[in-house]
């Protein structure tokens, strides 16, 4: 028995590439959402520039909580809709007989 699908082996280089892509997306999302900020301060005397990376863990927790609450809300609404439709189908099936 043959299948129309071709099995493609996953190479380690693909896994590394996917991991790198996920890390880049998280960093980009972090800067966009304000989880990370970069600031600089130039010292006048030595002409050195200090670059600081600030991470706001409270903002991250707040955004994760919002996402979890929204996901729970959507899942609950979808579950209610599915139960309602299943009940309607059951009623139609019993009335048809």
DSSP file (Angstrom, degrees, kcal/mol; ACC not computed):
  #  RESIDUE AA STRUCTURE BP1 BP2  ACC     N-H-->O    O-->H-N    N-H-->O    O-->H-N    TCO  KAPPA ALPHA  PHI   PSI    X-CA   Y-CA   Z-CA
    1    1 A X              0   0    0      0, 0.0     2,-0.3     0, 0.0     0, 0.0   0.000 360.0 360.0 360.0 123.6    0.0    0.0    0.0
    2    2 A X        -     0   0    0      2,-0.0     2,-0.3     0, 0.0     0, 0.0  -0.817 360.0-144.5-109.0 149.6    1.5    3.3   -1.0
    3    3 A X        -     0   0    0     -2,-0.3     0, 0.0     2,-0.2     0, 0.0  -0.805  19.2-127.6-108.6 153.1    0.5    6.7    0.2
    4    4 A X  S    S+     0   0    0     -2,-0.3     2,-0.3     2,-0.1    -1,-0.1   0.487  83.7  94.7 -77.1   0.6    0.5    9.9   -1.9
    5    5 A X        -     0   0    0      2,-0.0     2,-0.5     1,-0.0    -2,-0.2  -0.695  68.1-140.5 -97.1 146.0    2.6   11.6    0.7
    6    6 A X        -     0   0    0     -2,-0.3     2,-0.6     2,-0.0    -2,-0.1  -0.879  16.1-131.7-102.5 131.8    6.4   11.9    0.7
    7    7 A X        -     0   0    0     -2,-0.5     2,-0.6     2,-0.0    -2,-0.0  -0.735  21.9-166.1 -85.8 123.2    8.2   11.5    3.9
    8    8 A X        -     0   0    0     -2,-0.6     2,-0.1     0, 0.0    -2,-0.0  -0.942  17.0-132.0-112.2 118.6   10.8   14.2    4.3
    9    9 A X        -     0   0    0     -2,-0.6     2,-0.6     1,-0.1    -2,-0.0  -0.441  18.2-127.5 -69.7 141.0   13.4   13.7    7.0
   10   10 A X        -     0   0    0     -2,-0.1     2,-0.2     4,-0.0    -1,-0.1  -0.782  24.5-151.1 -89.7 123.6   13.9   16.7    9.4
   11   11 A X    >>  -     0   0    0     -2,-0.6     4,-1.5     1,-0.1     3,-0.7  -0.572  23.4-116.5 -92.9 158.3   17.5   17.6    9.6
   12   12 A X  H 3> S+     0   0    0      1,-0.2     4,-2.5    -2,-0.2     5,-0.2   0.830 114.5  61.9 -62.2 -31.7   19.1   19.2   12.6
   13   13 A X  H 3> S+     0   0    0      1,-0.2     4,-2.0     2,-0.2    -1,-0.2   0.859 102.6  51.2 -64.5 -33.2   19.8   22.3   10.6
   14   14 A X  H <> S+     0   0    0     -3,-0.7     4,-2.5     2,-0.2    -1,-0.2   0.894 109.2  50.1 -69.4 -39.2   16.1   22.8   10.1
   15   15 A X  H  X S+     0   0    0     -4,-1.5     4,-2.5     1,-0.2    -2,-0.2   0.917 111.8  48.0 -64.7 -42.7   15.5   22.5   13.8
   16   16 A X  H  X S+     0   0    0     -4,-2.5     4,-2.4     2,-0.2    -1,-0.2   0.887 111.5  50.4 -64.2 -38.8   18.2   25.1   14.5
   17   17 A X  H  X S+     0   0    0     -4,-2.0     4,-2.3     2,-0.2    -2,-0.2   0.906 111.1  48.1 -66.2 -42.1   16.8   27.4   11.9
   18   18 A X  H  X S+     0   0    0     -4,-2.5     4,-2.5     2,-0.2    -2,-0.2   0.914 111.6  50.4 -64.5 -42.6   13.3   27.1   13.4
   19   19 A X  H  X S+     0   0    0     -4,-2.5     4,-2.3     1,-0.2    -2,-0.2   0.912 110.9  48.9 -61.8 -42.7   14.6   27.7   16.9
   20   20 A X  H  X S+     0   0    0     -4,-2.4     4,-2.3     1,-0.2    -1,-0.2   0.897 110.8  50.9 -63.4 -40.6   16.5   30.8   15.7
   21   21 A X  H  X S+     0   0    0     -4,-2.3     4,-2.3     2,-0.2    -2,-0.2   0.906 109.8  49.6 -63.5 -42.7   13.3   32.1   14.0
   22   22 A X  H  X S+     0   0    0     -4,-2.5     4,-2.3     2,-0.2    -2,-0.2   0.912 110.8  49.9 -63.2 -42.8   11.3   31.6   17.1
   23   23 A X  H  X S+     0   0    0     -4,-2.3     4,-2.4     1,-0.2    -2,-0.2   0.920 110.8  49.5 -62.5 -43.7   13.9   33.5   19.2
   24   24 A X  H  X S+     0   0    0     -4,-2.3     4,-2.6     1,-0.2    -1,-0.2   0.899 110.9  50.2 -62.6 -40.3   13.9   36.4   16.7
   25   25 A X  H  X S+     0   0    0     -4,-2.3     4,-2.8     2,-0.2    -1,-0.2   0.902 110.5  49.2 -65.1 -40.7   10.1   36.5   16.7
   26   26 A X  H  X S+     0   0    0     -4,-2.3     4,-2.5     2,-0.2    -2,-0.2   0.914 112.6  47.7 -65.3 -42.3   10.0   36.6   20.6
   27   27 A X  H  X S+     0   0    0     -4,-2.4     4,-2.2     2,-0.2     5,-0.2   0.932 113.6  47.4 -64.2 -45.1   12.6   39.4   20.7
   28   28 A X  H  X S+     0   0    0     -4,-2.6     4,-2.3     1,-0.2    -2,-0.2   0.924 113.8  47.5 -62.7 -44.0   10.8   41.4   18.0
   29   29 A X  H  X S+     0   0    0     -4,-2.8     4,-2.9     1,-0.2     6,-0.3   0.893 109.5  55.2 -62.6 -39.3    7.5   40.9   19.8
   30   30 A X  H  X>S+     0   0    0     -4,-2.5     5,-2.6     1,-0.2     6,-1.2   0.902 110.5  43.6 -61.3 -43.0    9.2   41.9   23.1
   31   31 A X  H  <5S+     0   0    0     -4,-2.2     3,-0.4     3,-0.2    -1,-0.2   0.895 114.9  50.1 -69.1 -38.8   10.4   45.2   21.7
   32   32 A X  H  <5S+     0   0    0     -4,-2.3    -2,-0.2     1,-0.2    -1,-0.2   0.911 114.3  43.6 -64.8 -42.5    7.0   45.9   20.0
   33   33 A X  H  <5S-     0   0    0     -4,-2.9    -1,-0.2    -5,-0.2    -2,-0.2   0.535 116.7-111.0 -83.0  -6.7    5.1   45.1   23.2
   34   34 A X  T  <5S+     0   0    0     -4,-0.7    -3,-0.2    -3,-0.4    -4,-0.1   0.685  80.7 126.2  87.1  18.2    7.5   47.1   25.4
   35   35 A X  S   <S+     0   0    0     -5,-2.6    21,-2.9    -6,-0.3     2,-0.4   0.849  76.2  35.7 -74.1 -33.9    8.9   44.2   27.3
   36   36 A X  E     -A   55   0A   0     -6,-1.2     2,-0.4    19,-0.2    19,-0.2  -0.944  67.9-178.5-121.3 140.7   12.5   45.2   26.4
   37   37 A X  E     -A   54   0A   0     17,-2.1    17,-3.1    -2,-0.4     2,-0.5  -0.991  13.4-150.5-135.3 147.5   13.9   48.7   26.0
   38   38 A X  E     +A   53   0A   0     -2,-0.4     2,-0.3    15,-0.2    15,-0.2  -0.963  19.3 174.5-117.5 132.3   17.3   49.9   25.0
   39   39 A X  E     -A   52   0A   0     13,-2.5    13,-3.5    -2,-0.5     2,-0.3  -0.938  12.4-154.2-133.5 158.3   18.8   53.1   26.3
   40   40 A X  E     -A   51   0A   0     -2,-0.3     2,-0.4    11,-0.2    11,-0.2  -0.955   6.5-167.8-133.7 152.9   22.1   54.8   26.0
   41   41 A X  E     -A   50   0A   0      9,-2.3     9,-3.2    -2,-0.3     2,-0.5  -0.972  12.9-150.3-140.7 122.9   24.1   57.3   28.0
   42   42 A X  E     -A   49   0A   0     -2,-0.4     2,-0.5     7,-0.2     7,-0.2  -0.818  11.6-138.9 -99.1 129.8   27.2   59.0   26.6
   43   43 A X     >  -     0   0    0      5,-3.1     4,-1.3    -2,-0.5     5,-0.3  -0.748   7.7-153.4 -86.6 125.7   29.9   60.0   29.1
   44   44 A X  T  4 S+     0   0    0     -2,-0.5    -1,-0.2     2,-0.2    -2,-0.0   0.879  88.1  47.5 -68.5 -38.8   31.3   63.4   28.2
   45   45 A X  T  4 S+     0   0    0      1,-0.2    -1,-0.2     2,-0.1    -2,-0.0   0.958 124.8  25.2 -72.4 -51.0   34.7   62.9   29.7
   46   46 A X  T  4 S-     0   0    0      2,-0.1    -1,-0.2     1,-0.0    -2,-0.2   0.511  95.1-131.0 -94.3  -4.7   35.7   59.5   28.3
   47   47 A X     <  +     0   0    0     -4,-1.3     2,-0.3     1,-0.2    -3,-0.1   0.748  57.6 145.2  58.8  26.4   33.5   59.6   25.2
   48   48 A X        -     0   0    0     -5,-0.3    -5,-3.1     2,-0.0     2,-0.5  -0.643  42.5-142.2 -89.7 151.4   32.2   56.1   26.1
   49   49 A X  E     -A   42   0A   0     -2,-0.3     2,-0.5    -7,-0.2    -7,-0.2  -0.969   7.0-154.7-117.0 123.3   28.7   55.1   25.4
   50   50 A X  E     -A   41   0A   0     -9,-3.2    -9,-2.3    -2,-0.5     2,-0.5  -0.857   8.8-163.1 -95.8 126.0   26.8   52.9   27.8
   51   51 A X  E     -A   40   0A   0     -2,-0.5     2,-0.4   -11,-0.2   -11,-0.2  -0.942   6.6-165.5-111.7 127.9   24.0   50.9   26.3
   52   52 A X  E     -A   39   0A   0    -13,-3.5   -13,-2.5    -2,-0.5     2,-0.5  -0.932  11.7-156.5-118.2 136.1   21.5   49.4   28.7
   53   53 A X  E     -A   38   0A   0     -2,-0.4     2,-0.5   -15,-0.2   -15,-0.2  -0.954  15.5-164.5-107.5 122.3   18.9   46.7   28.0
   54   54 A X  E     -A   37   0A   0    -17,-3.1   -17,-2.1    -2,-0.5     2,-0.5  -0.921   4.2-160.4-112.2 132.1   15.9   46.8   30.4
   55   55 A X  E     -A   36   0A   0     -2,-0.5     2,-0.8   -19,-0.2   -19,-0.2  -0.935   5.6-155.1-111.1 131.3   13.5   44.0   30.8
   56   56 A X     >  +     0   0    0    -21,-2.9     4,-1.7    -2,-0.5     3,-0.3  -0.807  14.3 177.4-107.5  90.6   10.1   44.6   32.3
   57   57 A X  H  > S+     0   0    0     -2,-0.8     4,-2.5     1,-0.2     5,-0.2   0.809  79.6  58.8 -66.0 -28.5    8.9   41.3   33.7
   58   58 A X  H  > S+     0   0    0      2,-0.2     4,-2.3     1,-0.2    -1,-0.2   0.899 105.8  48.8 -66.1 -39.0    5.7   42.8   35.1
   59   59 A X  H  > S+     0   0    0     -3,-0.3     4,-2.4     2,-0.2    -2,-0.2   0.890 111.1  50.7 -65.9 -39.8    4.7   43.9   31.6
   60   60 A X  H  X S+     0   0    0     -4,-1.7     4,-2.5     2,-0.2    -2,-0.2   0.942 111.9  46.7 -62.4 -47.8    5.4   40.4   30.3
   61   61 A X  H  X S+     0   0    0     -4,-2.5     4,-2.4     1,-0.2    -2,-0.2   0.892 112.1  51.3 -61.7 -40.3    3.3   38.8   33.0
   62   62 A X  H  X S+     0   0    0     -4,-2.3     4,-2.4     2,-0.2    -1,-0.2   0.921 111.8  46.1 -64.0 -44.5    0.5   41.2   32.4
   63   63 A X  H  X S+     0   0    0     -4,-2.4     4,-2.4     2,-0.2    -2,-0.2   0.882 112.6  50.2 -67.3 -38.3    0.5   40.5   28.6
   64   64 A X  H  X S+     0   0    0     -4,-2.5     4,-2.5     2,-0.2    -2,-0.2   0.910 110.9  49.9 -65.1 -41.4    0.6   36.7   29.3
   65   65 A X  H  X S+     0   0    0     -4,-2.4     4,-2.7     2,-0.2    -2,-0.2   0.922 111.0  49.1 -62.9 -44.5   -2.3   37.0   31.7
   66   66 A X  H  X S+     0   0    0     -4,-2.4     4,-2.6     1,-0.2     5,-0.2   0.922 112.2  48.2 -60.6 -44.3   -4.3   39.0   29.1
   67   67 A X  H  X S+     0   0    0     -4,-2.4     4,-2.4     1,-0.2    -2,-0.2   0.900 112.6  48.3 -64.4 -40.8   -3.6   36.5   26.4
   68   68 A X  H  X S+     0   0    0     -4,-2.5     4,-2.5     2,-0.2    -2,-0.2   0.912 112.8  47.9 -66.0 -42.3   -4.6   33.6   28.7
   69   69 A X  H  X S+     0   0    0     -4,-2.7     4,-2.4     2,-0.2    -2,-0.2   0.917 113.2  47.4 -64.6 -43.1   -7.8   35.3   29.7
   70   70 A X  H  X S+     0   0    0     -4,-2.6     4,-2.5     2,-0.2    -2,-0.2   0.900 112.7  49.3 -65.8 -40.3   -8.7   36.1   26.2
   71   71 A X  H  X S+     0   0    0     -4,-2.4     4,-2.6     2,-0.2    -2,-0.2   0.908 111.7  48.8 -64.5 -42.1   -8.0   32.5   25.0
   72   72 A X  H  X S+     0   0    0     -4,-2.5     4,-2.3     2,-0.2    -2,-0.2   0.901 111.6  50.0 -63.7 -41.3  -10.0   31.1   27.9
   73   73 A X  H  X S+     0   0    0     -4,-2.4     4,-2.2     2,-0.2    -2,-0.2   0.928 113.0  45.4 -63.3 -46.3  -12.9   33.5   27.0
   74   74 A X  H  X S+     0   0    0     -4,-2.5     4,-2.4     1,-0.2    -2,-0.2   0.899 113.2  50.4 -64.9 -41.0  -12.8   32.5   23.3
   75   75 A X  H  X S+     0   0    0     -4,-2.6     4,-2.4     2,-0.2    -1,-0.2   0.889 110.3  50.1 -65.3 -38.9  -12.6   28.8   24.1
   76   76 A X  H  X S+     0   0    0     -4,-2.3     4,-2.4     2,-0.2    -2,-0.2   0.919 111.5  47.8 -65.0 -43.8  -15.5   29.0   26.5
   77   77 A X  H  X S+     0   0    0     -4,-2.2     4,-2.1     1,-0.2    -2,-0.2   0.907 113.1  48.3 -63.9 -41.6  -17.6   30.8   23.8
   78   78 A X  H  X S+     0   0    0     -4,-2.4     4,-2.5     2,-0.2    -2,-0.2   0.895 110.3  51.8 -65.3 -40.6  -16.6   28.2   21.2
   79   79 A X  H  X S+     0   0    0     -4,-2.4     4,-2.5     2,-0.2    -2,-0.2   0.915 110.0  48.6 -62.8 -43.5  -17.5   25.4   23.6
   80   80 A X  H  X S+     0   0    0     -4,-2.4     4,-2.3     1,-0.2    -1,-0.2   0.906 111.8  49.9 -62.4 -41.3  -20.9   26.8   24.3
   81   81 A X  H  X S+     0   0    0     -4,-2.1     4,-2.5     2,-0.2    -2,-0.2   0.911 111.2  48.3 -64.3 -42.8  -21.5   27.2   20.6
   82   82 A X  H  X S+     0   0    0     -4,-2.5     4,-2.6     2,-0.2    -2,-0.2   0.912 111.7  49.6 -64.7 -42.8  -20.5   23.6   19.9
   83   83 A X  H  X S+     0   0    0     -4,-2.5     4,-2.3     2,-0.2    -1,-0.2   0.902 111.6  49.6 -62.8 -40.1  -22.7   22.3   22.7
   84   84 A X  H  X S+     0   0    0     -4,-2.3     4,-2.3     2,-0.2    -2,-0.2   0.932 112.7  45.9 -63.9 -46.1  -25.6   24.3   21.3
   85   85 A X  H  X S+     0   0    0     -4,-2.5     4,-2.4     2,-0.2    -2,-0.2   0.874 111.6  52.0 -66.3 -36.8  -25.2   23.1   17.8
   86   86 A X  H  X S+     0   0    0     -4,-2.6     4,-2.3     2,-0.2    -1,-0.2   0.908 110.4  49.0 -64.8 -40.8  -24.8   19.5   19.0
   87   87 A X  H  X S+     0   0    0     -4,-2.3     4,-2.4     2,-0.2    -2,-0.2   0.900 110.7  50.3 -63.8 -40.7  -28.0   19.8   20.9
   88   88 A X  H  X S+     0   0    0     -4,-2.3     4,-2.4     2,-0.2    -2,-0.2   0.905 111.1  48.7 -63.4 -42.1  -29.8   21.2   17.9
   89   89 A X  H  X S+     0   0    0     -4,-2.4     4,-2.3     2,-0.2    -2,-0.2   0.900 111.1  50.2 -64.2 -40.3  -28.5   18.3   15.7
   90   90 A X  H  X S+     0   0    0     -4,-2.3     4,-2.2     2,-0.2    -2,-0.2   0.912 110.8  49.5 -64.3 -42.5  -29.7   15.8   18.3
   91   91 A X  H  X S+     0   0    0     -4,-2.4     4,-2.1     1,-0.2    -2,-0.2   0.908 111.7  48.5 -62.9 -42.5  -33.1   17.5   18.4
   92   92 A X  H  X S+     0   0    0     -4,-2.4     4,-1.6     1,-0.2    -1,-0.2   0.887 110.6  51.2 -63.8 -39.0  -33.4   17.4   14.6
   93   93 A X  H  X S+     0   0    0     -4,-2.3     4,-1.0     1,-0.2    -2,-0.2   0.891 112.1  46.1 -67.2 -38.9  -32.3   13.8   14.5
   94   94 A X  H  < S+     0   0    0     -4,-2.2    -1,-0.2     1,-0.2    -2,-0.2   0.843 113.1  49.3 -74.4 -32.1  -34.9   12.7   17.1
   95   95 A X  H  < S+     0   0    0     -4,-2.1    -1,-0.2     1,-0.2    -2,-0.2   0.763 105.9  58.2 -75.5 -25.5  -37.7   14.7   15.4
   96   96 A X  H  <        0   0    0     -4,-1.6    -1,-0.2     1,-0.2    -2,-0.2   0.832 360.0 360.0 -71.6 -32.4  -36.9   13.2   12.1
   97   97 A X     <        0   0    0     -4,-1.0    -1,-0.2    -5,-0.1    -2,-0.2   0.477 360.0 360.0 -74.5 360.0  -37.4    9.7   13.3
